[in-house]
Amino acid sequence: MVQKIYANPAAALDGLLRDGISIMSGGFGLSGNPESLISEIRKAGVRDLTVISNNAGADGFGLWMLLESRQIKKMISSYVGENKLF
């Protein structure tokens, strides 16, 4: 049986992260971003990520965290918005 409820974000990502993977990030604009998962991805230190999302976050928020740490190699998005770093 596949577990669908996890104790914390780290447990949800356990065994899934590695360098070079593609990640689709949900949300619309800055609403509904998986903030706690993004923080765990940053902590994991994986590199060369391709991230697919409708936006790139905003300064200090959302996917900006992974852009700032230079973990994202390629970004596929339709709206840059308020992210000056991107």
Secondary structure by P-SEA (a helix, b strand, c coil): cccccccccccccccccccbbbbbbbcccccccaaaaaaaaaaaccccccccccccccccccaaaaaaaccccccccccccccccc
